[in-house]
Amino acid sequence: MTNSILENVSLPAQKEIEVALRGQRELATFLSTKFETQKISIQDANDQTHQIELPTSSLTLLMKILGELAVGNAVQVVPVHAELTTQEAANILNVSRPHMVKLLEEGKLPFHKTGRHRRVLFADLMHYKAERESESNDAMQELADLSQELGLY
């Protein structure tokens, strides 16, 4: 049995939200995207300061994570090459598992089988989700334009 990549996700506590907001603001103040790496300092349990060099891209990601936590959202980092079960993929798209299986069988999303089980790559799922959202936004804009043309506002 595979470990679910969506296990143990919980909403941040109020204290975590407050700390995340402060941390995001402070990190944004000092983050410089013109450097490939940057150094940060961290204090251990004995109040000793240690300097760590990190890729700037990881600090940018940390800022995004802190931003999500600051508004009370749970966050989990998922590698783009991660394989999802049909249930995990369905949860991300907010559809039923049978509907997810139908999408796979209709060829709307690539998948492969591990034994009898279908697996979907996280990157493929995110690509499909972005396309679906774009199509939905286009359709909504078309309806709004048509409504204005007809004077139905």
Secondary structure as UniProt FT lines:
FT   TURN            5..8
FT   HELIX           14..30
FT   TURN            33..34
FT   STRAND          37..43
FT   TURN            45..46
FT   STRAND          49..55
FT   HELIX           56..70
FT   TURN            71..72
FT   TURN            80..81
FT   STRAND          83..84
FT   HELIX           86..93
FT   HELIX           97..105
FT   TURN            106..107
FT   STRAND          112..114
FT   TURN            115..116
FT   STRAND          117..121
FT   HELIX           122..149
FT   TURN            150..151
//
